[in-house]
Amino acid sequence: MAAIVTDQFRILNASNFIDSVLDSNNSYYVFLGLSNPTNTGFGRTTTWDTNIPNPIDNLEYSSHYKDTALFGKKITSSNIRRVIRNVTWTSNTSYDMYRHDYSISNPAPNSNLSRLYDSNFYVINSDYRVYICIDNGSYGPSSENSKGNKSLDEPTFTDLEPSVAGESGDGYRWKYLFSVSPSDIIKFDSTEYIVVPNDWKTSTNSEIVSIRENGYSSSTNPNQIKQVYIANGGEGYESGIFDILGDGIGAKVSITVDTSKKITSTQVTAGGYGYTWAIVDLKRVGSIPNPAKLIPIIPPSKGHGYDIYTELGTDKILIYARFDDSTKDFPTDTKFSQVGIIKNPTIPSSDSVIFTENQYSTLSGIAFTSGFSGSPSIGQEITQTLSGQIGTARGYVASYDKETKVLKYFRDRSLYFENSLKIDQTDYNKVSSESKVLSFESSAENIVGSSPSFTSSIDTTFASNSNKITVGGKVIDLGVTFTGGLSNPEINTKSGEIIYIDNRPLVTRDIRQKEDIKIILEF
């Protein structure tokens, strides 16, 4: 049985996702993770940078991505937008016109694609204004310009009704839809995509309101016809104004014929309303050897500009996040090789209370004393032999701040299996001592790092019950609270739903750089 998932379902899913992100009951975060992808361990490979592995989507890996995450930043209304392909107006280029009937059997003439949304039926101009093409001057599949004329005049107007762009006579009529805001240009700049405004249907922006309301009026405009395409000019016709019949009412078209009585041009004089299909009544009488074929183009259900998401096919979402040196939650001396999105992580002490702050750290912290042998390096393993317990605390270094002497670390299952690459549950003689997940202790022995080696003790007096420390007269906000020289993650690291993960070549952060993360989700 043949079936499809429709374009409208994809557009709806994109809108539903944005609604979910902006719902105050939810918290979505972009996060960075995995500081040591080339280490020996689960979810890693020594050839990561030259042969990046595809992410694996199962429950085991989902929890692993949470274990190796570093920090996250909340997605807000200012950081998420619908996007469409970037089709930049270029002089002397043929564009497709808006049509409701592109298909495999009737592809768009210029792009030869079967979907309206894949065709080049809209453009963005040099002033970041977006227009759809109502008419490209095409005249029937057998005529010389069946693919349309070359566009010579860049559309720049902001009129509410479709208009020509200049005086070249290129045959194009454009409908202005919207302008990309300067802030969106800066934040969401992309060579591949055009940013579409949020909240189109509810926006109170005066220009958007004008365009939206011009597209739809309950008494006159639903399914108002704007264009009649000449598929075949026929022969034996007279110029005049003719009714457009169908399931709507009131539309009329003026036709012009040449000396052979072939229809050469059409102009809609009344758009009528309520059309989902239509046919022009040319008042044919008797037999005509070469009958004309005029195709009324059915517009979006409530007019051009009323619902630009459906009109433009916005089934893609762009999410933006910036990670800089503005908070100790985002250490600048770390590395990352994964970018992800997580939904609804919870606070550390709960499985149900959703974390809502603007950013978080998933790393645990250790404050060291001034006495130090060697220096920690990102990704190396650290251990501590615990007193009163059979076992060793373990972790991977994610960051070490020489100014505050705070080391931040994460830990995952790679630390607790004999065969750390495969997570092999085969019994071995050190399970009791090496497969138990134990926490670092303030009163236990020194922390030891391997490859390269270092040794230091925990500063048990460090920033007791505070998230600030004074170094050289400067107050530094550590982002987390330390007790006895130790700190915990700001979220419950076992919580939340991983909804996106992307493996990237290893990125080394630096205090002089900012990471602008842009994620495209296609529905």
ZADREN-640239 format. One record per residue (C-alpha): x, y, z; residue number from 0; residue in one letter. Coordinates in Angstrom, 1 decimal. Each point is the difference from the previous one (the first is absolute). Layout:
ZADREN-640239
      px      py      pz  seq  type
       X       Y       Z  NUM     A
...
This chain:
ZADREN-640239
      px      py      pz  seq  type
     0.0     0.0     0.0    0     M
     1.5     3.3    -1.1    1     A
     0.2     2.8     2.6    2     A
     1.8     3.3     0.6    3     I
     0.8     2.4     2.8    4     V
    -1.3     3.3    -1.3    5     T
     1.9     3.3    -0.2    6     D
    -2.7     1.5     2.2    7     Q
     0.7    -2.6     2.7    8     F
     3.7     0.9     0.0    9     R
    -0.8     3.7     0.2   10     I
    -2.4    -0.8     2.9   11     L
     2.7    -2.0     1.8   12     N
     2.4     2.9    -0.3   13     A
    -2.6     2.4     1.4   14     S
    -0.8    -2.4     2.8   15     N
     3.7    -0.3     0.9   16     F
     0.3     3.8     0.3   17     I
    -3.1     0.1     2.1   18     D
     1.4    -2.7     2.3   19     S
     3.3     1.9     0.3   20     V
    -1.8     3.3     0.9   21     L
    -2.4    -1.7     2.4   22     D
     0.8     1.2     3.5   23     S
    -0.5    -3.6     1.3   24     N
     3.1    -1.1    -2.0   25     N
     3.7     0.7     0.0   26     S
     2.1    -0.8    -3.0   27     Y
     3.8     0.5     0.0   28     Y
     2.8    -0.2    -2.6   29     V
     2.9    -1.8     1.6   30     F
     3.7    -0.8    -0.8   31     L
     1.7    -3.2     1.0   32     G
     2.6    -2.7    -0.3   33     L
     3.4     1.6     0.7   34     S
     2.0    -3.1    -0.8   35     N
    -1.4    -1.7    -3.1   36     P
     3.3    -1.6    -0.9   37     T
     0.6    -1.7     3.3   38     N
    -0.5    -3.7     0.4   39     T
    -3.6    -0.3     1.2   40     G
    -3.6    -0.6    -0.8   41     F
    -1.4     2.3    -2.7   42     G
     3.5     1.1    -1.0   43     R
     2.5    -0.9    -2.8   44     T
     3.7     0.8    -0.5   45     T
    -0.8     1.2    -3.5   46     T
    -2.9     2.3     1.0   47     W
     1.4     3.1    -1.7   48     D
     0.7    -1.7    -3.3   49     T
    -2.9    -2.4    -0.1   50     N
    -2.8     1.5     2.1   51     I
    -2.4    -2.7     1.1   52     P
    -3.8     0.4    -0.6   53     N
    -1.9     0.5     3.3   54     P
    -1.8    -3.1     1.2   55     I
    -3.7     0.4     1.0   56     D
    -0.8    -2.4     2.8   57     N
    -0.7     0.2     3.7   58     L
     3.5    -1.1     1.0   59     E
     1.7     2.8    -2.0   60     Y
    -2.6     2.5     1.0   61     S
     1.0    -0.4     3.7   62     S
     3.7     0.1    -1.1   63     H
    -0.5     3.4    -1.7   64     Y
    -1.3     1.3     3.3   65     K
     3.0    -1.4     1.9   66     D
     2.5     1.7    -2.3   67     T
    -1.8     3.3    -0.3   68     A
     1.9     3.1     1.2   69     L
    -2.5     2.9     0.2   70     F
    -3.2     1.3    -1.6   71     G
    -1.8     3.2    -1.0   72     K
    -3.7     0.5    -0.1   73     K
    -1.9     0.4    -3.3   74     I
    -2.3     3.1     0.2   75     T
    -2.3     1.7    -2.4   76     S
     2.9     2.3    -1.1   77     S
     2.1    -3.1    -1.0   78     N
    -2.3    -2.1    -2.1   79     I
    -1.5     0.7    -3.5   80     R
    -1.6    -1.7    -2.9   81     R
     2.1     0.1    -3.1   82     V
    -0.3    -0.5    -3.8   83     I
     2.6    -0.6    -2.7   84     R
     1.9     3.1    -0.9   85     N
    -1.0     1.0    -3.6   86     V
     1.7     3.3    -0.7   87     T
    -1.4     2.2    -2.8   88     W
     2.6     0.1    -2.8   89     T
    -0.5     2.0    -3.2   90     S
    -0.5    -1.9    -3.2   91     N
    -1.3    -3.1     1.8   92     T
    -3.2    -1.9    -0.7   93     S
    -2.1    -0.7     3.1   94     Y
    -3.0    -2.3     0.4   95     D
    -3.4     1.5     0.7   96     M
    -2.2    -1.0     2.9   97     Y
    -2.3    -2.8    -1.0   98     R
    -2.2    -2.4     2.0   99     H
     0.4    -2.9    -2.4  100     D
     3.7    -0.9    -0.3  101     Y
     0.4    -3.8     0.1  102     S
     2.0    -2.8    -1.6  103     I
    -2.1     0.3    -3.1  104     S
     0.0     3.8     0.1  105     N
     3.4     1.1     1.3  106     P
     1.1     3.6     0.4  107     A
     1.3     1.1    -3.4  108     P
     3.3     1.5     1.1  109     N
     1.1    -2.2     2.9  110     S
    -1.7    -3.1    -1.4  111     N
    -1.0    -0.9     3.5  112     L
    -3.3    -1.6     1.1  113     S
    -0.5     2.0     3.2  114     R
    -1.0     3.6     0.2  115     L
     2.2     0.4     3.0  116     Y
     3.1    -1.3    -1.8  117     D
    -0.5     2.4    -3.0  118     S
     1.4     3.5    -0.2  119     N
    -3.4     1.8     0.3  120     F
     1.2     2.6     2.5  121     Y
     3.1     2.2     0.3  122     V
     1.8     2.2     2.6  123     I
     1.3     3.3    -1.3  124     N
     3.1     2.0     0.9  125     S
    -2.0     1.8     2.8  126     D
    -1.0    -3.3     1.6  127     Y
    -3.6     0.3    -1.2  128     R
    -1.8    -3.2    -1.1  129     V
    -2.4    -0.3    -2.9  130     Y
    -1.9    -2.8    -1.8  131     I
    -0.3    -0.1    -3.7  132     C
    -3.6     0.3    -1.1  133     I
     0.8     0.2    -3.8  134     D
     3.3    -0.7    -1.8  135     N
    -1.3     0.8    -3.5  136     G
    -0.2    -3.6    -1.0  137     S
    -2.4    -0.9    -2.8  138     Y
    -1.0    -3.6    -0.5  139     G
     2.1    -3.2    -0.2  140     P
     0.5     0.3    -3.7  141     S
     0.9     3.6    -0.2  142     S
     3.5     1.5    -0.2  143     E
    -0.1     1.3     3.6  144     N
    -1.8    -3.0     1.6  145     S
     2.5     0.2     2.9  146     K
    -0.6     3.7     0.5  147     G
     2.1     3.1    -0.9  148     N
     3.2     1.0     1.6  149     K
    -0.6     2.3     3.0  150     S
     1.7     3.3    -0.7  151     L
    -1.5     2.3     2.7  152     D
     0.8    -0.7     3.7  153     E
    -3.2     0.3     2.1  154     P
     0.5     2.7     2.7  155     T
    -3.6     1.2     0.6  156     F
    -2.1    -0.7     3.1  157     T
    -3.4     0.4    -1.6  158     D
    -2.7    -2.3     1.3  159     L
    -1.2    -1.2    -3.4  160     E
     2.1    -1.9    -2.6  161     P
     1.9     2.5    -2.1  162     S
     2.6     0.2    -2.8  163     V
     3.5     0.9     1.2  164     A
     1.2     2.4    -2.6  165     G
    -0.5     1.2    -3.6  166     E
     1.9    -2.7    -2.0  167     S
    -3.1    -1.8    -0.9  168     G
     1.4    -3.3     1.1  169     D
    -3.5    -1.3     0.8  170     G
     0.6    -0.6     3.7  171     Y
    -2.5     0.8     2.7  172     R
     1.1    -0.4     3.6  173     W
    -1.8    -0.1     3.4  174     K
     1.8     1.5     2.9  175     Y
    -0.1    -2.2     3.1  176     L
     2.4     1.3     2.7  177     F
     3.4     1.4     0.9  178     S
     2.6    -1.8     2.0  179     V
     0.7     2.1     3.1  180     S
     3.6     1.3     0.6  181     P
     0.3    -1.9     3.2  182     S
    -0.9    -3.3    -1.7  183     D
     2.4     0.8    -2.8  184     I
     2.8     0.2     2.5  185     I
    -0.9    -2.9     2.2  186     K
    -1.3    -2.5    -2.5  187     F
     2.2     1.0    -3.0  188     D
     0.3    -2.9    -2.4  189     S
     0.9    -0.5    -3.6  190     T
    -2.4    -2.8    -0.3  191     E
    -3.2     1.2     1.7  192     Y
    -2.3     3.0     0.4  193     I
    -1.4     0.7     3.4  194     V
    -3.8     0.2     0.3  195     V
    -1.6     2.2     2.7  196     P
    -1.4    -1.7     3.1  197     N
    -3.7     0.4     1.1  198     D
    -1.2     1.0    -3.5  199     W
    -3.7    -0.7     0.8  200     K
     0.0     1.9     3.3  201     T
     2.7     2.7    -0.5  202     S
    -1.1     3.6     0.6  203     T
     2.8     1.4    -2.1  204     N
    -1.8     2.5    -2.3  205     S
     1.5    -1.1    -3.2  206     E
    -0.7    -3.7     0.7  207     I
    -3.5     0.8     1.0  208     V
    -0.6     1.9    -3.3  209     S
     1.4    -2.8    -2.1  210     I
    -1.9    -2.7     2.0  211     R
    -3.3     1.9    -0.1  212     E
     0.3     0.9    -3.7  213     N
     0.4    -3.7    -0.7  214     G
    -3.3    -0.9     1.7  215     Y
    -3.3     1.7     0.6  216     S
    -2.9    -2.2     1.1  217     S
    -2.4     1.6    -2.5  218     S
     2.1     0.3    -3.2  219     T
     3.4    -1.7    -0.1  220     N
     0.1    -3.7     0.9  221     P
     1.5    -1.9    -3.0  222     N
     0.0     3.2    -2.1  223     Q
     1.5    -0.7    -3.5  224     I
     2.8     2.3    -1.0  225     K
     1.4    -1.6    -3.2  226     Q
    -1.3    -2.0    -3.0  227     V
     2.7    -2.0    -1.8  228     Y
    -0.2    -0.5    -3.8  229     I
     0.8    -3.7    -0.6  230     A
    -1.3     0.3    -3.6  231     N
    -1.1     3.2    -1.7  232     G
    -2.2    -1.9    -2.4  233     G
    -1.6     1.6    -3.1  234     E
    -3.3     1.6    -0.8  235     G
    -0.5     2.1     3.1  236     Y
    -1.0     3.6     0.6  237     E
     1.4     2.5     2.5  238     S
    -2.2     0.7     3.0  239     G
    -0.8    -0.6     3.6  240     I
    -1.1    -3.5     1.0  241     F
    -1.2    -1.8     3.1  242     D
     2.1    -2.4     2.0  243     I
    -2.2    -2.8     1.1  244     L
     0.7    -2.8     2.6  245     G
    -0.8    -0.4     3.7  246     D
     0.5     3.7     0.7  247     G
    -1.8     3.0    -1.3  248     I
     0.6     3.5    -1.4  249     G
     3.3    -0.4    -1.9  250     A
     0.5     1.5    -3.4  251     K
     2.9     0.1    -2.5  252     V
     0.6     2.3    -2.9  253     S
     1.6    -1.6    -3.1  254     I
     1.8     1.5    -3.0  255     T
     0.3    -1.7    -3.3  256     V
     2.3     0.6    -3.0  257     D
    -1.0     0.2    -3.7  258     T
    -0.4    -3.7    -0.2  259     S
    -2.4     0.1     2.9  260     K
     2.5    -1.8     2.3  261     K
    -0.1     0.9     3.6  262     I
     3.3     1.8     0.8  263     T
    -0.5     1.6     3.5  264     S
    -2.3    -0.2     3.0  265     T
    -0.7     2.3     2.9  266     Q
    -2.2    -0.8     2.9  267     V
    -2.5     2.9     0.5  268     T
    -1.8    -1.5     2.9  269     A
     1.5    -2.7     2.3  270     G
    -3.3    -1.2     1.5  271     G
     0.3    -2.4     2.9  272     Y
    -0.4    -3.6     1.2  273     G
     1.9    -1.7    -2.9  274     Y
     1.8    -3.4     0.5  275     T
    -0.5    -0.8    -3.7  276     W
    -1.0     2.2    -3.0  277     A
    -0.5     0.1    -3.7  278     I
    -0.4     3.0    -2.3  279     V
    -3.3     0.2    -1.9  280     D
     1.1     1.3    -3.4  281     L
    -3.6    -0.2    -1.4  282     K
     1.0    -2.5    -2.6  283     R
    -2.6    -0.6    -2.6  284     V
     0.2    -2.9    -2.4  285     G
     3.2    -1.9    -1.0  286     S
     3.4     1.7     0.4  287     I
     2.9    -1.9    -1.6  288     P
     2.5     1.3     2.4  289     N
    -1.6     0.6     3.4  290     P
     1.8     2.2     2.5  291     A
     1.1    -1.2     3.4  292     K
     0.0     2.7     2.8  293     L
     1.0    -1.1     3.5  294     I
    -1.1     2.2     2.9  295     P
     2.7    -0.2     2.7  296     I
    -1.5    -0.9     3.3  297     I
     1.6     2.1     2.8  298     P
     0.6    -1.0     3.6  299     P
    -3.3    -0.6     1.7  300     S
    -0.3     3.4     1.6  301     K
     2.0     2.0    -2.4  302     G
     3.7     0.8    -0.7  303     H
     1.7     1.3     3.2  304     G
    -2.6    -1.3     2.5  305     Y
     1.9    -3.1     1.0  306     D
     3.5     0.2    -1.3  307     I
     1.0    -3.2     1.8  308     Y
    -2.3    -2.0    -2.3  309     T
     0.6     2.2    -3.0  310     E
     3.8    -0.4     0.2  311     L
     0.2    -3.5     1.4  312     G
     1.8     0.6     3.3  313     T
     0.9    -3.5     1.0  314     D
     3.5     0.9     1.3  315     K
     1.0     1.6     3.2  316     I
     3.2     1.9     0.8  317     L
     1.2     0.1     3.7  318     I
     2.7     2.4     1.1  319     Y
     2.2    -0.1     3.1  320     A
     3.1     1.9     1.0  321     R
     2.6    -1.3     2.4  322     F
     2.6     2.5     1.1  323     D
     2.0     0.9     3.2  324     D
    -2.9     1.8     1.7  325     S
    -0.5    -2.7     2.7  326     T
     2.1    -2.6     1.7  327     K
    -2.6    -2.5    -1.0  328     D
     1.6     0.2    -3.5  329     F
     3.7    -0.6     0.7  330     P
     2.2     1.3    -2.9  331     T
     2.8    -2.5     0.5  332     D
    -2.1    -3.0    -0.9  333     T
    -0.6    -1.9    -3.2  334     K
    -3.2    -1.5    -1.5  335     F
    -0.9    -2.3    -2.9  336     S
    -3.8    -0.3     0.4  337     Q
    -2.8     2.5    -0.3  338     V
    -3.5    -1.0     1.2  339     G
    -3.4     1.1     1.1  340     I
    -1.6    -1.3     3.2  341     I
    -3.6     0.5     1.2  342     K
    -1.0     0.5     3.6  343     N
     3.0    -0.9     2.1  344     P
    -0.9     0.2     3.7  345     T
     1.6     1.5     3.0  346     I
     2.6    -2.1     1.9  347     P
    -2.3    -1.0     2.9  348     S
    -3.0    -1.0    -2.1  349     S
    -1.2    -2.2    -2.8  350     D
    -3.0     2.2    -0.8  351     S
     0.8     3.7     0.7  352     V
     1.3     1.3    -3.3  353     I
     3.1     2.2    -0.1  354     F
    -0.8     3.5    -1.3  355     T
     3.1     2.1     0.2  356     E
     1.6     1.6    -3.1  357     N
     3.0    -2.3     0.2  358     Q
     1.5    -2.9     1.9  359     Y
     3.1    -2.0     0.6  360     S
    -0.1    -3.8     0.0  361     T
     3.5    -0.2     1.4  362     L
     1.1    -0.8     3.5  363     S
     2.8     2.1     1.6  364     G
     3.1    -0.5     2.2  365     I
     1.9     2.9     1.5  366     A
     3.7    -0.7     0.5  367     F
     2.4     1.4     2.5  368     T
     3.0     2.0    -1.1  369     S
     2.3    -3.0     0.2  370     G
     0.0    -1.6    -3.4  371     F
     2.1    -2.5    -1.8  372     S
    -0.4     0.1    -3.8  373     G
    -3.0     1.5    -1.8  374     S
    -3.4    -1.5    -1.1  375     P
    -0.8    -0.4    -3.7  376     S
    -3.4    -0.1    -1.6  377     I
    -1.3    -3.5    -0.4  378     G
     2.4    -1.8     2.3  379     Q
    -1.2    -2.4     2.7  380     E
     0.2     1.0     3.6  381     I
    -0.3    -2.4     3.0  382     T
    -0.2     0.1     3.8  383     Q
     0.5    -2.9     2.3  384     T
    -2.8     0.2     2.6  385     L
     0.3    -0.6     3.7  386     S
    -2.4    -2.5     1.6  387     G
    -1.2    -1.3    -3.4  388     Q
     1.1    -2.7    -2.3  389     I
     0.5     1.9    -3.2  390     G
     1.2     3.1    -1.8  391     T
    -1.8     3.2    -1.1  392     A
     0.6     0.8    -3.7  393     R
    -0.7     2.8    -2.5  394     G
     1.1     1.7    -3.2  395     Y
     1.5     3.5     0.1  396     V
    -2.2     2.5    -1.9  397     A
     1.6     3.3     1.2  398     S
     2.7     1.3     2.3  399     Y
     0.0     3.7     1.0  400     D
     3.5     1.0     1.1  401     K
    -1.3     3.2     1.6  402     E
    -2.5    -1.7     2.3  403     T
     1.7    -3.4     0.1  404     K
    -3.4    -1.6    -0.8  405     V
    -0.1    -3.2    -2.0  406     L
    -3.3    -1.0    -1.6  407     K
    -0.6    -3.6    -1.1  408     Y
    -2.6    -2.4    -1.3  409     F
    -0.2    -3.8     0.1  410     R
    -1.7    -2.6    -2.1  411     D
    -0.2    -3.8    -0.3  412     R
     3.4    -0.2    -1.8  413     S
     1.7     0.3     3.4  414     L
    -1.6    -3.0     1.5  415     Y
     0.4    -2.9    -2.4  416     F
     3.0    -2.2    -0.8  417     E
    -0.7     0.3    -3.7  418     N
    -1.0     3.7     0.0  419     S
    -0.6     0.2    -3.8  420     L
    -2.7    -2.6    -0.2  421     K
    -1.5     0.2     3.5  422     I
     0.5    -3.8     0.4  423     D
    -1.8    -1.4     3.0  424     Q
     2.1    -3.1     0.1  425     T
     1.1    -0.7     3.6  426     D
     3.6     0.8     0.9  427     Y
     1.9    -0.1     3.3  428     N
    -0.1     3.8     0.7  429     K
    -3.7     0.6    -0.3  430     V
    -0.3     0.7     3.7  431     S
     2.7     2.6     0.1  432     S
    -0.2     1.6    -3.5  433     E
    -3.7    -0.1    -1.1  434     S
    -1.5     1.8     3.0  435     K
    -0.8     3.7    -0.6  436     V
     1.4     1.9     3.0  437     L
     0.2     3.7     0.7  438     S
     3.1     2.0     0.7  439     F
     0.4     0.8     3.7  440     E
     1.4     3.1     1.7  441     S
     1.7    -2.0     2.7  442     S
     1.5    -2.8    -2.2  443     A
     3.4    -0.2    -1.6  444     E
     1.3     2.3    -2.7  445     N
    -1.4     0.2    -3.5  446     I
     2.3    -1.6    -2.5  447     V
    -0.1     0.6    -3.7  448     G
     1.6    -2.4    -2.6  449     S
     1.5     0.7    -3.5  450     S
     1.3     2.6     0.9  451     P
     0.3    -0.5     3.7  452     S
    -0.9     2.5     2.7  453     F
    -0.7    -0.2     3.7  454     T
    -1.8     2.4     2.3  455     S
    -2.2     0.1     3.1  456     S
    -3.5     1.4     0.4  457     I
    -0.3     3.4     1.6  458     D
    -2.7    -0.9     2.6  459     T
    -0.5     3.6     1.0  460     T
    -0.6     1.3    -3.5  461     F
    -3.1     2.3    -0.5  462     A
    -1.9    -1.8     2.7  463     S
    -3.7     0.1    -0.9  464     N
     0.6     2.8    -2.5  465     S
     0.3     0.4    -3.7  466     N
     2.4     2.9     0.1  467     K
     3.7     0.3     0.8  468     I
     2.4     2.9     0.4  469     T
     3.4    -0.3    -1.9  470     V
     2.4     2.8     0.1  471     G
    -2.7     2.4     1.2  472     G
    -2.3    -1.0    -2.9  473     K
    -3.4    -1.7     0.7  474     V
    -0.5    -2.9    -2.3  475     I
    -3.4    -1.6    -0.5  476     D
     0.6    -3.8    -0.3  477     L
    -3.6    -0.7    -1.2  478     G
    -0.4    -2.8     2.5  479     V
     0.1    -0.5     3.8  480     T
     3.0    -1.7     1.5  481     F
    -0.1    -1.9     3.3  482     T
     3.2    -1.4     1.4  483     G
     1.8     0.7    -3.2  484     G
    -2.5    -2.0    -2.2  485     L
    -3.0     1.1    -2.1  486     S
    -2.7    -1.9    -1.8  487     N
    -1.7     0.5    -3.4  488     P
    -2.8     2.5    -0.2  489     E
    -2.5    -2.4    -1.6  490     I
    -0.9    -3.6     0.6  491     N
     2.3    -1.5    -2.6  492     T
    -2.2    -3.1    -0.4  493     K
    -3.0     2.0    -1.0  494     S
    -1.4     1.6    -3.1  495     G
    -0.6    -1.3    -3.6  496     E
     2.7     0.2    -2.6  497     I
    -1.7     1.1    -3.2  498     I
     3.0     0.9    -2.1  499     Y
     3.6    -0.9    -0.1  500     I
     2.7     0.9    -2.5  501     D
     3.6    -1.4     0.0  502     N
     2.6     2.7    -1.0  503     R
     3.7     0.2    -0.4  504     P
     1.6     0.8     3.4  505     L
    -0.2     3.7     0.7  506     V
     2.4     1.6     2.5  507     T
    -1.5     3.0     1.8  508     R
     2.0     3.2     0.7  509     D
    -0.7     3.1     2.0  510     I
     0.5     2.0    -3.2  511     R
    -2.7    -1.8    -1.9  512     Q
    -3.8    -0.5     0.1  513     K
    -1.9    -3.0    -1.2  514     E
    -3.1     0.9    -2.0  515     D
    -2.0    -3.2    -0.3  516     I
    -2.6    -0.2    -2.8  517     K
    -2.1    -3.1    -0.2  518     I
    -2.4    -0.8    -2.9  519     I
    -2.9    -2.4     0.8  520     L
    -1.9    -1.3    -3.0  521     E
    -3.4    -1.5     0.5  522     F
